[in-house]
Amino acid sequence: MAGLSFVKMHGLGNDFVVVDARASTFAPDAARVRALADRRTGVGCDQLIVVEPPKNTLADAFMRIRNADGGEVGACGNATRCVAALLMREKGRTHAIIETAAGLLDAEAREDGSIGVDMGRVAFDWRDIPLAEAVDTLHLPVEAGPLRDGMAVNVGNPHAVFFVDDVEHLALEHFGPLIERHPMFPERTNVGAAQILGHDRLRLRVWERGVGLTRACGTGACAAAVAAAKRGLTERTVAVDLDGGSLRIEWLRDDHVLMTGPVATAFTGILDPSLVG
């Protein structure tokens, strides 16, 4: 193989290497994914996104998500917006349906150029997170330093959301891994630290499982917004300010969550055969 084309994209700094594998299979092992994601010797990304032929006839494409550590996950909100933007541009439409391991996701282009995605229904049951045992997911019996009395939410992948008074000075790089790998989470978890700024706004930082600190996390923003509304701390529609920018999150009455935000293309290129395998 002479090489493989890719697109480097990001949503608020949460960055991806996107490979179109609809015409030919691309299934790198975990070591190959880690090599691609390495920011010094590879292309560098939070996630490798492989676009494949859909299994469901309603979908435009299947999106496979591989974290920087090589593991596969079921959902990524920022990546969904990026892939949706590519498919809409390709097909000359303002709507796309993305199939993921977590289900079908509807995406629509807004007039301002942003992309809105219906991330589906959120889940609160301990078996859906999943957790290792039956506990109250609204008040998790898990803590690390100032991260206490958290809430577990599944938005296609597991999240533990904690509310703090000063998120900017929180050593999330220290406490995040302790929560991520806590025995309560058999599949590990994403960790969000949120600070309430008002009834319609919150500040969020995320430690993403398999990635680390990230500038933005779409499903994390959805989880934090839902958790804040569930606790009665905010309204059901909020702006979530992440390190890389802001997302608009709407928790609908049917428990679906709508996420709207920008996407950007950084560059395109060809992966060297040594990285492709």
C-alpha positions in Angstrom: 0.0 0.0 0.0 1.5 3.4 -1.0 -0.3 5.2 1.7 -3.7 6.1 3.0 -5.5 9.5 2.8 -6.7 11.2 6.0 -8.4 14.4 7.1 -7.3 16.0 10.4 -10.4 17.7 12.0 -11.4 19.0 15.4 -14.4 20.2 17.4 -13.3 22.9 19.8 -9.7 21.4 19.9 -10.9 17.8 20.4 -8.9 16.5 17.4 -9.3 13.5 15.1 -7.6 11.7 12.3 -10.4 10.7 10.0 -9.9 7.8 7.5 -12.4 6.9 4.9 -12.6 3.1 4.8 -15.8 2.7 2.8 -14.0 1.5 -0.3 -11.3 -0.6 1.4 -10.9 -2.0 4.9 -8.8 -0.3 7.5 -8.6 -2.1 10.8 -5.4 -1.1 12.7 -4.5 -2.9 15.9 -4.1 -1.0 19.2 -0.4 -0.5 18.7 -1.0 1.0 15.2 -3.6 3.4 16.6 -1.3 4.5 19.4 1.4 5.2 16.8 -1.0 7.3 14.7 -2.2 9.2 17.7 1.3 10.0 19.0 1.8 13.8 18.8 5.6 13.5 18.3 6.1 10.6 16.0 2.6 10.1 14.4 -0.1 12.5 13.1 -1.4 13.2 16.6 -5.0 13.1 17.8 -7.4 12.3 20.6 -9.2 9.7 18.5 -8.8 7.9 15.2 -12.1 7.9 13.4 -12.6 5.2 10.7 -15.6 5.8 8.4 -17.0 2.5 7.2 -20.0 1.3 5.1 -23.2 1.4 7.2 -24.7 -1.8 8.6 -28.1 0.0 8.9 -29.7 1.0 5.6 -31.0 4.2 7.2 -27.4 5.4 7.9 -25.1 7.3 5.5 -22.0 5.7 7.1 -20.7 3.8 10.2 -18.3 5.7 12.4 -15.7 3.6 14.3 -14.0 5.4 17.2 -10.6 4.4 18.5 -9.1 6.3 21.5 -5.5 7.4 21.6 -4.6 4.4 23.8 -5.9 2.1 21.0 -9.2 1.1 22.7 -12.5 1.3 20.9 -15.5 3.3 22.3 -19.1 3.7 21.3 -19.7 7.4 21.1 -17.9 10.7 20.5 -20.0 13.9 20.1 -17.3 16.1 18.6 -16.3 13.4 16.1 -19.9 12.9 15.1 -20.2 16.5 14.1 -16.9 16.3 12.1 -17.9 13.2 10.2 -21.4 14.6 9.6 -19.9 17.7 8.1 -17.8 15.6 5.7 -20.8 13.5 4.7 -23.0 16.5 4.2 -20.4 18.2 2.0 -19.9 15.0 0.0 -23.6 14.5 -0.6 -24.6 18.2 -0.9 -27.1 17.9 1.9 -27.7 19.6 5.3 -28.6 16.3 7.1 -26.8 13.1 7.8 -27.4 9.9 9.8 -24.3 8.4 11.4 -24.3 4.9 12.7 -22.1 4.1 15.7 -21.7 1.3 18.2 -24.1 3.3 20.4 -26.8 3.6 17.7 -28.0 5.9 15.0 -27.3 9.7 15.4 -29.1 12.4 13.4 -27.0 15.4 12.5 -28.1 18.7 10.9 -26.2 21.7 9.6 -27.2 25.1 11.1 -27.3 28.4 9.3 -24.3 29.6 11.2 -22.1 26.7 10.0 -22.3 24.8 13.2 -23.5 21.2 13.4 -26.3 19.9 15.7 -26.5 16.2 16.6 -29.2 14.3 18.5 -27.0 12.2 20.8 -29.9 9.9 21.7 -31.4 9.2 25.1 -29.2 9.4 28.2 -29.3 6.5 30.7 -29.0 6.6 34.5 -29.5 3.0 35.5 -26.4 1.5 37.1 -26.5 -1.4 34.6 -26.4 1.0 31.7 -23.4 3.0 32.8 -22.2 0.3 33.6 -21.2 0.1 37.3 -19.8 -2.8 39.1 -22.8 -2.9 41.6 -26.2 -1.5 42.2 -25.8 2.0 43.7 -27.6 5.4 43.5 -26.2 6.8 40.2 -27.4 10.3 41.3 -25.0 10.2 44.2 -22.0 8.0 43.5 -20.2 6.5 46.4 -16.9 7.3 44.7 -14.5 10.1 45.5 -10.9 11.4 44.9 -9.8 14.5 46.6 -12.4 17.3 45.9 -14.3 15.0 43.4 -17.1 13.8 45.6 -20.9 13.1 45.4 -20.7 12.6 41.7 -23.4 11.5 39.2 -23.1 8.7 36.7 -24.6 9.2 33.2 -24.3 7.2 30.0 -24.4 9.2 26.7 -23.3 6.4 24.5 -20.3 6.0 26.8 -19.9 6.2 30.6 -19.4 9.5 32.5 -18.9 10.5 36.1 -19.7 14.2 36.6 -18.6 16.1 39.7 -19.6 19.6 40.7 -16.9 21.8 42.2 -16.5 25.4 43.3 -13.3 26.2 41.3 -12.7 24.0 38.3 -9.8 26.1 37.0 -7.5 25.3 39.9 -8.6 21.6 40.2 -5.7 19.1 39.6 -7.9 17.0 37.3 -4.8 15.4 35.7 -4.2 13.9 39.2 -7.7 13.0 40.4 -9.2 12.1 37.0 -7.2 8.9 36.5 -8.2 7.8 40.0 -11.9 8.0 39.1 -11.4 6.7 35.6 -9.9 3.4 36.9 -12.0 3.1 40.1 -13.3 -0.5 40.5 -16.8 0.9 40.4 -16.4 1.3 36.6 -15.6 -2.0 34.9 -15.2 -0.3 31.5 -13.5 2.7 33.1 -15.2 6.1 32.8 -14.8 9.6 31.5 -14.5 12.1 34.3 -16.1 15.6 34.2 -15.5 18.4 36.7 -18.2 21.1 36.3 -18.6 24.5 37.9 -22.1 26.2 37.8 -21.8 29.7 36.3 -25.5 30.4 36.1 -28.9 28.8 35.5 -28.0 28.6 31.8 -24.2 28.1 31.8 -21.5 25.9 33.3 -17.8 25.5 33.0 -16.5 22.0 32.3 -13.1 20.2 32.2 -12.9 16.6 31.2 -10.5 13.8 31.8 -11.3 11.4 29.0 -10.7 7.7 29.4 -8.0 6.4 27.1 -7.0 10.0 26.2 -6.4 12.2 29.3 -7.1 15.9 29.6 -8.9 17.1 26.5 -9.8 20.5 25.3 -13.4 19.5 24.6 -15.6 16.4 25.0 -19.0 16.4 23.4 -20.5 13.5 25.3 -18.9 14.9 28.4 -20.7 18.2 27.8 -24.0 16.4 27.4 -23.4 14.4 30.6 -22.6 17.5 32.6 -25.6 19.4 31.3 -28.0 16.6 32.1 -26.4 16.0 35.5 -26.7 19.7 36.4 -30.4 19.8 35.3 -31.1 16.6 37.1 -29.7 18.1 40.3 -31.8 21.2 39.8 -28.7 23.4 39.4 -29.5 24.7 35.8 -32.2 24.7 33.2 -32.4 22.0 30.6 -30.8 24.1 28.0 -27.3 25.4 28.8 -24.0 26.6 27.3 -21.1 24.4 28.3 -17.8 26.2 28.3 -14.9 23.8 27.7 -11.2 24.6 27.3 -11.6 24.8 23.5 -14.8 26.7 23.3 -18.5 26.4 24.0 -21.2 23.9 23.1 -25.0 24.3 23.3 -26.7 21.4 25.1 -30.5 20.8 25.2 -31.9 18.0 27.3 -35.3 17.3 25.8 -38.4 16.0 27.6 -38.0 12.6 25.9 -34.5 12.4 27.4 -32.8 12.9 24.1 -29.9 15.3 24.2 -29.1 17.8 21.4 -25.6 19.0 21.1 -24.7 21.9 18.8 -21.2 23.3 18.1 -18.6 24.1 15.4 -16.3 21.8 13.4 -13.0 22.6 11.6 -10.7 21.0 9.2 -7.0 21.5 10.0 -5.3 19.7 7.1 -5.4 16.6 4.9 -2.5 14.2 4.1 -1.3 10.7 3.3 -0.4 8.3 6.1 3.0 6.7 5.5 2.9 2.9 5.0 4.8 2.5 8.2 1.9 4.0 10.1 -0.8 2.1 8.2 0.6 -1.4 8.5 
